């Protein structure tokens, strides 16, 4: 019996090892506004760190806002991490008119070749359609950490020279899951409070209503505050665009900031199991002004949210892992 148990254990280990080695990186589209808050840069740093570890294969990094310097800022960060050719594009139109404390400075201080002239910047819709069209069915992970204007535009898009499929069909056939950084749970009913859903509320209503597959929403507020990161960036030496974003945001030394966007990237990479607490029953009801509440009925099995840990790890431990990834240095 001892021999059989040991043999089974070895076989199980061999199977597990071979399975891990066979796992391919997740193809991912990372959609950010990269303007109003500094956590977008922290999330992008984690994305590159996990790509360097073989967990992600980054397809594109489109922008959900039309701030002139958001695209150049993203390209500067991508370039610093050794991926200067990642496709970037902006929505054709959006009501979001926010500014940025850091985007222009990052674009001017770090190399990039994305057009500084917004009239010359590519369209996010084409970036989405191109990225999805070239991938296997059911393989792509979409992460949004800003407005969801591009998602709505994708769903409304007809077949074109890029793909014979409509945007709805591309989303249905190509996307494995949409991970959406979407405000406070279980509800955010204050129209005056800041939130991604409120920047383009019409697009939010339509995108969430019409999305044909799975959506995992991740929360901000107290949850993201308890997982704050950023102060450790001050320890980094040399030129570093992520540390610089946090310095500019705080007008001095890098400090801790909520990790709303970083959480979304981590959930997409590692899955919805521990250390996350996932609520699976119900659906996210979006009001016309972009406020929302999680309603237990009717149940939509395609929707869930994460706004707490499950107790298997402390908030300090999870935050420390995220900050270590934010401090990742590019490959030589």
For each residue, the residues with C-beta under 8 A, 3 or more apart:
1: 4 5
2: 5 6
3: 6 7
4: 1 7 8
5: 1 2 8 9
6: 2 3 9 10
7: 3 4 10 11
8: 4 5 11 12
9: 5 6 12 13
10: 6 7 13 14
11: 7 8 14 15
12: 8 9 15 16
13: 9 10 16 17
14: 10 11 17 18
15: 11 12 18 19
16: 12 13 19 20
17: 13 14 20 21
18: 14 15 21 22
19: 15 16 22 23
20: 16 17 23
21: 17 18
22: 18 19
23: 19 20
24: 57
25: 51 54 55 56 57
26: 55 56 57 139 141 176 268 269
27: 56 57 59 135 139 140 141
28: 47 56 57 58 59 140 141 142 143 268
29: 59 60 61 62 128 131 132 140 141 142 143
30: 43 44 47 58 60 61 62 143 145 265
31: 61 62 63 64 124 142 143 144 145 146 148 150 151
32: 40 43 44 61 62 63 64 70 74 144 145 146 261
33: 36 40 63 64 65 67 70 96 98 145 146 147 196 199
34: 40 41 44 63 65 67 70 73 74 100 103 146
35: 40 65 67 69 70 98 99 100 103
36: 33 98 99 100 194
37: 40 249 257 261
38: 41 42 102 230 245 246 248 249 250 257
39: 42 43 145 224 257 258 259 260 261 262
40: 32 33 34 35 37 43 44 145 146 261
41: 34 38 44 45 77 102 241 242 245 246
42: 38 39 45 46 229 230 242 245 246 257 259 261 262 322 326
43: 30 32 39 40 46 47 145 261 262 264 265
44: 30 32 34 40 41 47 48 61 74 77 78 242
45: 41 42 48 49 77 81 242 325 326 327 328
46: 42 43 49 50 262 265 266 322 325 326 328
47: 28 30 43 44 50 51 56 58 143 265
48: 44 45 51 52 58 77 78 81 83 328 330
49: 45 46 52 53 325 326 328
50: 46 47 53 55 56 265 269 325
51: 25 47 48 54 55 56 57 58 83
52: 48 49 81 328 330 331
53: 49 50
54: 25 51
55: 25 26 50 51 269
56: 25 26 27 28 47 50 51 269
57: 24 25 26 27 28 51
58: 28 30 47 48 51 61 83 86
59: 27 28 29 86 87 131 135 140
60: 29 30 86 87 88 89 127 128 130 131
61: 29 30 31 32 44 58 74 78 86 87 88
62: 29 30 31 32 87 88 89 90 124 127 128 150
63: 31 32 33 34 66 67 70 71 74 88 89 90 91 124 146
64: 31 32 33 91 94 96 124 144 146 147 148 149 150 199
65: 33 34 35 70 90 91 94 96 98 146 147 199
66: 63 70 90 91 93 94 96 118
67: 33 34 35 63 70 98 99 100 103
68: 104 116 118
69: 35 72 73 100 103 104 106 107 116
70: 32 33 34 35 63 65 66 67 73 74 90 100 103
71: 63 74 75 88 89 90 114 115 118 121
72: 69 75 76 103 106 107 112 114 115 116
73: 34 69 70 76 77 100 102 103 104 106 107
74: 32 34 44 61 63 70 71 77 78 88 114
75: 71 72 78 79 84 86 88 107 112 113 114
76: 72 73 79 80 106 107 109 110 111 112 114 241
77: 41 44 45 48 73 74 80 81 106 110 241 242
78: 44 48 61 74 75 81 83 84 86 88 112
79: 75 76 82 83 84 110 111 112 113
80: 76 77 110 111 240 241 330
81: 45 48 52 77 78 330
82: 79 330 331
83: 48 51 58 78 79 86
84: 75 78 79 112 113
85:
86: 58 59 60 61 75 78 83
87: 59 60 61 62 122 127 130 131
88: 60 61 62 63 71 74 75 78 114 121 122 127
89: 60 62 63 71 121 122 123 124 125 126 127 128
90: 62 63 65 66 70 71 118 121 122 123 124
91: 63 64 65 66 94 123 124 125 149 150 153
92: 123 125 153
93: 66
94: 64 65 66 91 147 149 199 200 203
95: 199 200
96: 33 64 65 66 147 149 199 200
97:
98: 33 35 36 65 67 199
99: 35 36 67
100: 34 35 36 67 69 70 73 103 104
101: 248 249 251
102: 38 41 73 105 106 244 245 248 249
103: 34 35 67 69 70 72 73 100 106 107
104: 68 69 73 100 107 108
105: 102 108 109 244 248
106: 69 72 73 76 77 102 103 109 110 241 244 245 248
107: 69 72 73 75 76 103 104 110 112 116
108: 104 105
109: 76 105 106 239 241 244
110: 76 77 79 80 106 107 239 241 244
111: 76 79 80
112: 72 75 76 78 79 84 107
113: 75 79 84
114: 71 72 74 75 76 88 121
115: 71 72 118 120 121
116: 68 69 72 107
117: 120 121
118: 66 68 71 90 115 121
119:
120: 115 117
121: 71 88 89 90 114 115 117 118
122: 87 88 89 90 126 127
123: 89 90 91 92 126 127
124: 31 62 63 64 89 90 91 127 128 150 153
125: 89 91 92 128 129 150 153 154 157 167
126: 89 122 123 129 130 162
127: 60 62 87 88 89 122 123 124 130 131
128: 29 60 62 89 124 125 131 132 150 153 154 167 170
129: 125 126 132 133 154 157 160 162 163 167 170
130: 60 87 126 127 133 134 162
131: 29 59 60 87 127 128 134 135 140
132: 29 128 129 135 140 163 170 171 174 175
133: 129 130 162 163 165 170 174
134: 130 131
135: 27 59 131 132 139 140 174
136: 139 174
137: 173 174
138: 173 174 175 176
139: 26 27 135 136 174 176
140: 27 28 29 59 131 132 135 174 175 176
141: 26 27 28 29 175 176 177 179 268
142: 28 29 31 151 175 177 178 179
143: 28 29 30 31 47 179 181 264 265 268
144: 31 32 64 147 148 150 151 178 179 180 181 196 264
145: 30 31 32 33 39 40 43 181 196 260 261 264 265
146: 31 32 33 34 40 63 64 65 181 196 199
147: 33 64 65 94 96 144 150 196 199 200 203 204
148: 31 64 144 151 152 180 196 197 200 203 204 207 208
149: 64 91 94 96 152 153 200 203
150: 31 62 64 91 124 125 128 144 147 153 154
151: 31 142 144 148 154 155 178 203 207 211
152: 148 149 155 156 200 202 203 204 206 207 210
153: 91 92 124 125 128 149 150 156 157 167 203
154: 125 128 129 150 151 157 167 170 171
155: 151 152 167 168 171 206 207 210 211
156: 152 153 167 206
157: 125 129 153 154 160 166 167
158: 166 167
159: 163 164 165 166
160: 129 157 163
161:
162: 126 129 130 133
163: 129 132 133 159 160 170
164: 159
165: 133 159 169 170 173
166: 157 158 159 169 170
167: 125 128 129 153 154 155 156 157 158 170 171
168: 155 171 172 210 212
169: 165 166 172 173
170: 128 129 132 133 154 163 165 166 167 173 174 175
171: 132 154 155 167 168 174 175 211 212 213
172: 168 169 175 212 213
173: 137 138 165 169 170
174: 132 133 135 136 137 138 139 140 170 171
175: 132 138 140 141 142 170 171 172 178 213
176: 26 138 139 140 141 213 214
177: 141 142 213 214 215 216 268
178: 142 144 151 175 211 213 214 215 216
179: 141 142 143 144 215 216 218 264 265 267 268
180: 144 148 208 215 216 217 218 264
181: 143 144 145 146 196 217 218 220 260 261 263 264
182: 195 196 197 217 218 219 284 292 305
183: 188 195 196 197 219 220 221 292
184: 187 188 195 219 220 221 222 223 307
185: 188 217 219 221 223 279 294 305 307
186: 279 293 294 305 307
187: 184 291 292 293 294
188: 183 184 185 193 195 197 221 291 292 293
189: 291 292 293
190: 193 291
191: 198 289 290 291
192:
193: 188 190 198
194: 36 198
195: 182 183 184 188 198 199 220 290 291
196: 33 144 145 146 147 148 181 182 183 199 204
197: 148 182 183 188 201 204 286 290 291 292
198: 191 193 194 195 201 204 289 290 291
199: 33 64 65 94 95 96 98 146 147 195 196 290
200: 94 95 96 147 148 149 152 203 204 290
201: 197 198 204 205 286 287 288 289 290
202: 152 205 206 288
203: 94 147 148 149 151 152 153 200 206 207
204: 147 148 152 196 197 198 200 201 207 208 286 290
205: 201 202 208 209 286 287 288 290
206: 152 155 156 202 203 209 210
207: 148 151 152 155 203 204 210 211
208: 148 180 204 205 211 215 284 286
209: 205 206 286
210: 152 155 168 206 207
211: 151 155 171 178 207 208 215 302
212: 168 171 172
213: 171 172 175 176 177 178 302
214: 176 177 178 302 303
215: 177 178 179 180 208 211 284 302 303 304
216: 177 178 179 180 267 268 272 278 304 305 306
217: 180 181 182 185 284 303 304 305 306
218: 179 180 181 182 260 263 264 267 305 306 307
219: 182 183 184 185 223 224 260 263 305 306 307
220: 181 183 184 195 223 224 258 260
221: 183 184 185 188 224 225 307
222: 184 225 226
223: 184 185 219 220 226 227 263 307 308
224: 39 219 220 221 227 228 258 259 260 263
225: 221 222 228 258
226: 222 223 315 319
227: 223 224 258 259 262 263 315 318 319 322
228: 224 225 256 257 258 259 319
229: 42 232 256 257 259 262 319 322 323 326
230: 38 42 233 246 254 255 256 257 323 326
231: 234 254 255 256
232: 229 235 323 324 326 327
233: 230 236 240 242 243 246 254 323 326 327
234: 231 243 246 253 254
235: 232 327
236: 233 240 243 327
237:
238:
239: 109 110 244
240: 80 233 236 243 244
241: 41 76 77 80 106 109 110 244 245
242: 41 42 44 45 77 233 245 246 326 327
243: 233 234 236 240 246 247 254
244: 102 105 106 109 110 239 240 241 247 248
245: 38 41 42 102 106 241 242 248 249
246: 38 41 42 230 233 234 242 243 249 250 254 255 257
247: 243 244 250 251 252 253 254
248: 38 101 102 105 106 244 245 251
249: 37 38 101 102 245 246 257
250: 38 246 247 253 254 255
251: 101 247 248
252: 247
253: 234 247 250
254: 230 231 233 234 243 246 247 250
255: 230 231 246 250
256: 228 229 230 231
257: 37 38 39 42 228 229 230 246 249
258: 39 220 224 225 227 228
259: 39 42 224 227 228 229 262 263 319 322
260: 39 145 181 218 219 220 224 263 264
261: 32 37 39 40 42 43 145 181 264 265
262: 39 42 43 46 227 229 259 265 266 322 326
263: 181 218 219 223 224 227 259 260 266 267 306 322
264: 43 143 144 145 179 180 181 218 260 261 267 268
265: 30 43 46 47 50 143 145 179 261 262 268 269
266: 46 262 263 269 270 318 321 322
267: 179 216 218 263 264 270 271 272 276 306
268: 26 28 141 143 177 179 216 264 265
269: 26 50 55 56 265 266
270: 266 267 273
271: 267
272: 216 267 276 278 304 306
273: 270 276 278
274: 310 312 313
275: 309 310 311 312 313 317 318
276: 267 272 273 306 308 309 310
277: 306 307 308 309 310 311
278: 216 272 273 304 305 306
279: 185 186 282 294 304 305 306 307
280: 301 304
281: 296 299
282: 279 294 295 296 297 299 300 303
283: 294 295 298 299 300 303
284: 182 208 215 217 292 294 295 303 305
285: 292 293 294 295
286: 197 201 204 205 208 209 290 291 292
287: 201 205 290 291 292
288: 201 202 205
289: 191 198 201
290: 191 195 197 198 199 200 201 204 205 286 287
291: 187 188 189 190 191 195 197 198 286 287
292: 182 183 187 188 189 197 284 285 286 287
293: 186 187 188 189 285
294: 185 186 187 279 282 283 284 285 305
295: 282 283 284 285 298
296: 281 282 299
297: 282
298: 283 295
299: 281 282 283 296
300: 282 283 303
301: 280
302: 211 213 214 215
303: 214 215 217 282 283 284 300
304: 215 216 217 272 278 279 280
305: 182 185 186 216 217 218 219 278 279 284 294
306: 216 217 218 219 263 267 272 276 277 278 279
307: 184 185 186 218 219 221 223 277 279
308: 223 276 277
309: 275 276 277 312 313 314 315 318
310: 274 275 276 277
311: 275 277
312: 274 275 309
313: 274 275 309 317 318
314: 309 317 318
315: 226 227 309 318 319
316: 319 320
317: 275 313 314 320 321
318: 227 266 275 309 313 314 315 321 322
319: 226 227 228 229 259 315 316 322 323
320: 316 317 323 324
321: 266 317 318 324 325
322: 42 46 227 229 259 262 263 266 318 319 325 326
323: 229 230 232 233 319 320 326 327
324: 232 320 321 327 328
325: 45 46 49 50 321 322 328
326: 42 45 46 49 229 230 232 233 242 262 322 323
327: 45 232 233 235 236 242 323 324
328: 45 46 48 49 52 324 325
329:
330: 48 52 80 81 82
331: 52 82
332:
